[in-house]
């Protein structure tokens, strides 16, 4: 038995102590220093399963002989529970404390084989301190902390006020979108509907007032070539391409005028007094229910201690009113849409998707299909559900799509690993990755002299991750020749200013990724960016920064552990090594993705869906 110091700080850990690093790694391999992130990775499957099980069982917890899930029924056989952050499990942005919850599960497993006498923690994270205090009490361990303890605070009123302010701003900003395309939507003759985000559009087609989404590549055009019309419901998100709702409104109006075989509409097109009033009523209802339920929650649950703020966000704040609005907007949209044979949406298991799946089936449309357009990463917990959610024995079951369109063997293996019913998976082509087809092989580096010393930086969706990546690159540059040049390709949803790259010889280019990969010696990414896969399968050397705090969300985790770097020194070494490579390594992506740009699987799937006369609940 030994005394343990939990070190949740960016400063150097003390020596001559048994230390568990809650952030960072033991890169100097010092004796008696451990990293919780390394411990997580050793038993990652069991740890992930345990967290997913905890999330499911929280919803099943009985209060007055009724589960929390059933208490939160806001429509017949639909529970608001499935729209909460506990069900969504978005650990990379909306619920960052999930990473600490997962680490805590790993710690408790590690503690079974490493008996302790005491726990001391250095952390400014109140929730984490409370959780370790509970663990120490349960295990009769001495406990000390640098933190001043108090009971779980309850800023419910503050969250409610933030929600009101957000609602007012949302309604003001959404005003230009109100009513656009409504009449065409209600009278559409098309029986296929896409639900998609209005960013990441093809710039050349946009200038011609044509809609082409890079999320869906050439699939919509091929469907139209087969003689079918399309409906599009767009979810607006500000981007450099479409910075505000006034610009967005004009763009969609132009789409409708230019393309008579398509109907384009916004989710916000359905905003009216009735929708707003019903959303506020639902919000007040779930606030009232949450007060009743919160008193029965287990305050001795160390995982819930860490995620307590997600309860407040889910029921009192911006997240709650946004969920209520999305539900009622989708209700208005799906209710007014003529009967559909097929619906396709970009699947990320966000809360609005739950509402869509429920309402689509409630109003007797046929099949709704989730399309994970990119990759499904091990630690992206949004996709990982407890197998019990697939049971249909209970009320208020999880509203899932009729089918999930998987884009290759990698996704098939992922969904098999999380016990997703194989009969509900449909193999189709990987729309985002056709540039990886064998005939698009890249040529030797040595034949393009301009490539030498050119480093491509792949931007992240989150500003915080971009800042961490840029900081590591700037620090690594001190070990690189002055001749090294950098190109930064931003993520479509996150722009970065050139001034962020202090001291680097850099340009920001928003050109197609496959073009930029032709010209670089190495591609660098955060441990979240899926674009690392594009570079890897193009044969370009890859370096992925491992975040010192967060779980490893890189799609490379299951492919090649050699691409990861933990320090600026390791990154500099990877960059210098790439300058010495003279040839591209051909890597076959077909074992990972289904690659055929002629789309035989997709088109056959669409044809079957549109010609099917079977009820909506039957499979295609």
N, C-alpha and C positions, 0 to 999 in steps of 0.2 A: 504494500500500500504506500501511496506517496501523495504529497501535496501538489496541486496543479494550479498554475496561473493561466487563465484565459486572457489572451492578449488581443483585444479588438481595437487596434490603434495602428496608424501609419508609421509611428516612431519605432526605433529599434527595440526589440524585446530585451529584457535584462538577461544576463548570463548567469550561470550557476543556479538555474532554476529549471524545474520541469515546466515547459511552456507549450501551450496549445495555441497556435496562431489562428485567430478567427478570420483574419484577412492576410493575404500574402502567402509566401512559400518559404520553406527552409532551403533557399538556393545555395547557401554555403555549407549545407549538410552538417550543421552543428549538432552535437550530441544533446539528447533530451529536449529537442525542439521538434514539434510536430505541426503539420498543417491540416486544418479541418477539411480544406478542399481536397487534399490528397486522400483523406480518409473517406470522404464522400465517394470519390471515384472508384475506390476499391470494392464497394458493395452497392454500386449505384442502382442496380435493378431492384434489389430488395428495399432500398431506401425510398426510391420513387414509388414503389408499390405501397409502402407503408403510409406515405403522405397522401397519396390518392385515396387510399382506404379511409384515412382520417377525415378527409374532406367529405366523402360520401356519408360516413357515419354521423358527422355533425348534422347534416340535413335530416337524418333518420332519428335523431335524438327525440325521445318522447317528452312532451310537456302536457300535463293533464291528459295522459293516455293518447295523445295525438302527436304525430311527428312534426318537427319544425317545418318540414317541406309541406305537409298538408295544412298546417296553420296558415301558410302563405299562399293559399289558393286564391287567385284574383280573377280567374275566369274558370268556367267549367273544365276540370281536369288539366288546369295549367297553374303551376306554382311559380310565384316570383322567385323562389329559391334558386331556380336554374339561371336567373339573370344576375345573381349576386357575384361578388368577387370570389367567394369561396368555391363556387361552381365553375367560374371561368378559369381561375388559376393562372392568370397572366403574369408570370413571375418576372418577365423581362421589362415590364413598364408599369402596368396598373397596380400590381401587388408586389413590389420589390422585397417586402419582408418575408415572402415565401422562401426566398433563398436562405434566410436565417432559420426558418422553420425546418427546412430540409437538413441544414447543418446540425440543428439540435437533435433531430432523429438520428443522424450519423453519430453524434457525440454519445447519445444514450446507448447505442449499440457498442461503440468503442469502449465505453466505461465498463461494460460487462466483463471484458477481458483485461481491463486495466483498473483494478480496485483503487479507490481514492480514499484519502483521509480528510482532505479539505479541498474546497474550491475558492479561489480568489479570482475576481474578474476586474479587468480594467476596460471599461467601455462607457461611452456617452449615450448608448442606446438604452433608454428606459425599459422598453419591452424586453430586451435581451437580459438585462439585469434581473427583472422580475422573474423571468423564466428560470434562470439559473438558481435564484433564491428558492424557488419551488422545488427544483430538482434536489438541491442540497437538503431541504427539509424532509423530503420523501425518503432520502437515502441516509438520513442521520449523519450528514457531513457538516463540518464547520464551514462557514461561508463568510466571505468578506468582499467588500466592493468599494470602489472610489465614488460610487453614485449615492446620492441622497434619495432614499426610497419614499414613495407615497403611494396611495391607492391608485388604481386605474382611473385616470382622469376621464371626464365625460363632457366633451365639448360638442354635444349634440346640437345645441342652439347655434353655435358658430358654423357647423356644417350646414345647418338649415339655411342660415343667412347667405352663405356662399352659394347654396343651391338656388335661392331666389335671385341673386345677382346674376348668376350664370344664365338662368332662364330668361331674364330680361334682355341680356346681351344676345343670347341665341335667337330670340324672336326678332330682335332688331336686325341682326345680320342676315337672317334667313328671309327677310321680307321680299327681296328681289326674286326669290325662287318660288314663292307662293303662287299656286295655280298654273304653273307652266306645264303644258302637255296634258292637262286633265281630261279634256274632251276626247282627244285621240286615244288616250289610255282606256277610257271607258267604252270606246267603240271599236277597239282593235280587233282585227280579223286574225291576227297572229296567235299561235298557241304555244309559243316558246318564249320564255322570259329570262333575261340575264339580270342578276343583281350584282353590281360592281361599283368600284370606287372611281370617281372622276378625277384621276390624275394618272401619271405614267402613260400619257397618250403619245401616239406617233406625231411628231412635230410637223413633218411634211404634209401628212394627211389633214392635220388640224388647220393648217394654213388654207387648205382647199375646202374647209367646212365639212370634212368627212370625219366620221368617228372611227378610229382604230385604236383599240386598247392593247398595250403591250402585255397586259395580263393574259389576254385571250388569243394573241397572235392572229393567225389567218383563219381560225375556226369560224367566226361570224361570217366572213366573206364566203367561205366554202358552203356554209349553210344556206346563205342567200342564193348562191349559184345553183343549189338544188331546188330552188323555187319556193323557199319558205321565207316568211317575214319574221321580224324580231321585235320584241319589246325590251327596253332597257330601263331599269330603275337605278339611278345613280345616287351614290352616297357621296356628298361633297366633302372634301377635306382640302384646306388651303395648301397650295404648293407654289413653287416658283413659276410653273407653267400656267396655273389658274389661281391667281393670288387672292381673289375675293369673290363674293357671291354675284356681284354685278357682272363681272367678266364671265362667270360660270353660266349665268342666265342667258347672256347673249350667245355663248357658244352652243348651248343646247337648243336654243331657238333656231340657230343656223343649221344644226344637225337635222332638225325636224323638217325644215324647208328644203334642204338639199337631198334628203334621203326618204322618199315617200314609202319605201318598204320597211321602214323602221320607226318605232315610237320611242322617243326619249323623254324621260321624266325624272324629277328629283324626288327623293323621299319627302323633302320639305314642301313639295308641291301640294301636299295634302294638309298643310297647316290651316286650321280654321278655329273658330271659337270653341266648337264642340270638342275637337281633339285636345286643345289646350286645357279646357275645363276638366275633361275626363282624366287627363294626365295628372293634374294637380290633385284631383280627388283620389286617384290611385296612390299617389305619393303620400298623402295624409293617411290613407288606409294602412300602408306598409309601415309608416312611422309608428302608428298606434299599435300595430301587431308586434313590432320589434321591441317596444317597451315592455309588452307582456312577456315576450320570449326571453329577453335579455336577463331578467332576474333568475331564470332557471338554468342559465348556462353555467358550466362547470368552471368556477374561478380557479380551480386547482389544475386545470389543463394547461400545461406549459406551452403547448403549441398554440392554443387559443390566446394565451397571454401575448405571444408575439404578433398574432394577426388580429388583435382586438380593433385596431384602427380600420381594418377592412370591414368590420361590422358597421361602424359608423358611416363609412363611405357608402356602403351598399344600401343603407336604409335612410340616412338623413341628408346626405349631401348631393353634390353634383352628379355623382354616379347614379344615384337613385332617381332623380328627376329626369336625367337623360334616358335611363332605362324605361321609365314610364312613358316618356314622349315617343321613344322608338317603338314601343309596343303599340301605342294607339295610332301612330303614323302608318305602321305596317298593317294594322287592322283596317284603316281606311283604304289603303292601297290594294290589299288582297281582296277585300270585300267588293270593291268596285271593278275588279278585273274580270273580264269574261273568262269562262272556264278554260283552263290551261292544261295541256298535255304534259308539259315539261318545264321545270324551272332549274336554273343553274346559278350557283353563287360561289364566290371565292370563300373557301372555308378556312377560317382561323379560330373557330369556336368562340367568337365574341358573343356578347349577350344579345345583340340584335338578331343574330342567326337563330337563336333559340326561339325568339318571337316569330320569326319568319317560318320556321319549320312547323310550329304549332298552328299558326293561322292558315298556312297553305293547306294543311290537311283538314282543318276545321271547316274551311269553305270548299271542300271537295274538289280541289285541283288534284291532278293525278300524281305525278312524281316530282319530288324536289331533291336535287342532287348537290352535295357539297363537293367542291373542287379545290383541294389543297394544291395551289398552282406551282408552288416552289418545292420545298423539302419539308419533311417532318423530322425535327431534331429531337434527340433523346431527352434533353432537359427542357424542351418547350412543353410545359405541363398542360397547356390548353387542350392538347389532343389526347392526353392520357386520362382515361376515366376508369373508375372501378368497374370491373366486369358486371357488377350487380345492376348498373344503370340500364343494361340491355334486357332486364326482366320486364315482362308486361303484366305481371301478376298484381301489381299495386296501382293505386290511383296517382295522378299527378306525376306520371313517369317523365323521364328526360326526353324532351322533344328533339329527336335526331332526324337527319335527312333520310329519305327513302334509300339512297345509295350514296357511297363515297367513291368518286372517280379518282383512282390512284394512278400515278404517272410512271410506275416502273416497279421493279422487284424490290428496290429499297423501301418504298412506301408499303408494299405488300408485307415485307418482313416486319416493318414497324408496327402496322396495325395488327398483325398476327401476335406480336410480342405483347401488345396491350389487350389481347383477348377480344378484339373486335370481331363480330361475326363475319366469317369469310363470305357468306352468301350475300352480304350487303356491300361488297366491294366490287367495283367494275374497273378493269384495266383499260386505260386509254393512253394516248400519246402525251408526252410531256411538252406542253405548248411553249413553255418558257425556254426550252433547251434545244431547239432544233439546230442552233449553230454548233452543237456538239456532234452532229451526224458525221459518220466516217469520212464523207467526201469533203468536209470542211476542214481537214487537217491543216495545221499551220506549217510554215516552212522553217528551215533551219535559221537559227539566230545569226549564225556566222555570215549569212548572205545579206544581212541588213546591218550595216555598221552603226547606224543611228541608234540601235537598240541598246548598245552598251551603256551602262551607267544610268539607265532610265528605270525609275521605280514607280509603279502604279499603286496608289492608295485607294482602296475601295471604301466609300463612305457608308456610314451606318444610318439606320432609321432614327436612332435616338441621339440627340445632341450630346448628352452626357458621355455616351460611348465614343463619339467622335472626338471629344476633348481628350479623353484618356488615350486614345490611339495616337492623336497628333502629338501629345506630350511625350509619349514613348519614342516616337519617330524623331522629334526634335532632339531628345537626349541621345539617341543612337547616332545622330548625324555627326557628333563630335569624333566618332571613330571611323568616319567614312571620308573618302577623298572629296575634295572641294568640287570635283567635276560631276558629282552625282546630281542628276536632275529628277524632279518628282512631278507626277501628275496626280491630281486628286479628282476622282469621279464621285460626285455627291449622290446620295440616295435621292430618289424623286421627291420624297416627303421631308427632306431635311437639308437645307442649304447652309453653307459654311462660307464665312468671309475669308478673303485672302490674307488678311492681317493676323489670322489665327496661327499661320505657319511661320512663326518668327525665325528668320535666319535661313530659311530653306529656299533653294532655287526651284520654284514650283509654279505650275499653272493649274487652273481649275477648268476641266473640260467635261461637258455633259454629252459626249458622243456615245454611240452604241458600244457596249462593253466589248463585244467581239472585235471591234476595230481597235480599241485601245490595247487589248491583249496582244495584238499583232506587234506592237511597238515597244513592249516592256521586257525587262530582264527578270522581274519578280513582281508579284502582286501581294500587297499587305492588307490585312483586314482585321477587324475586331473579332471577338469570339462569338459574335451573333450573326454577322453578315453572311447570307447564303451565297453571295457572289463569289466567295472563295472557291466554291465548287466549279464555277465556270472556268476560272483560271486553272484549277487543278486538272480538269479533264481536257483542257486545251494544251496541257503539257507545260504550262508556265509554272516555275517554282512559286510556292506559296508560303507566306509566313502569317500565322494567326496569333494575335496577341491574346494571352490568357488574362482575363480580368482577375485582379487580386482579391476581389470581394465577392463576385457573383459566380453562379454556376456556369459551367462551360456549355454555351448554347450553340457552339459551332457545328455545322453539318459535317465538318471534317473529323469530329470526335470518333465516329465509327469507321473511318476510312484510313486515316494516316496520322498517327500521333506525332510523327516527326515534324509536322509543320508548325507546332505550337512553340511560342517563345514567351518567357516569363519576365525577362529583363531587357533593357536597352542594349546591353552587351550581346545577348543572344540574338537580338534582332539584327544588329550590325553584322554579326557573323553570318547570318543567313543571307543578308544582302550581298556581302562580299563574295560568298560562295556562289551565288547566282551569276555573278559577273564572269566567273570562270567556266560556266557551262556553255558549250558551243552548239549543242543540238537540243531540239525540242524532244521530250520523251512522249511518244504517242501512248495515250491512255484511253482504253476503250470505255466509253460511257454507257454503252448499250446494256451492260449488266446492271446498271444503276437506274437508267431512265429508258422508257419506251420511246424510241426515236424513229419517226417516219413522218416527214412533213406533208405527205399526201393524206394523212389522217384517216386511214381505213377503219381503225377502231372507233374513233370519235364519230365519224359519219354514219357508221353502221348503228352505233348506240343512239345517236340522234334520230335516225330514221325509224328505228324500232319504237323509240319513245313517242314520236309524233304520230305514228300510225297505230299505236296501241289504243284499243277501246276498253281496256280493262280498268277497273276502279283504281282510284289513286293509291290505295294502300297496297296493291299488288306490286311485285317487282317487275321491272321491264323484261 
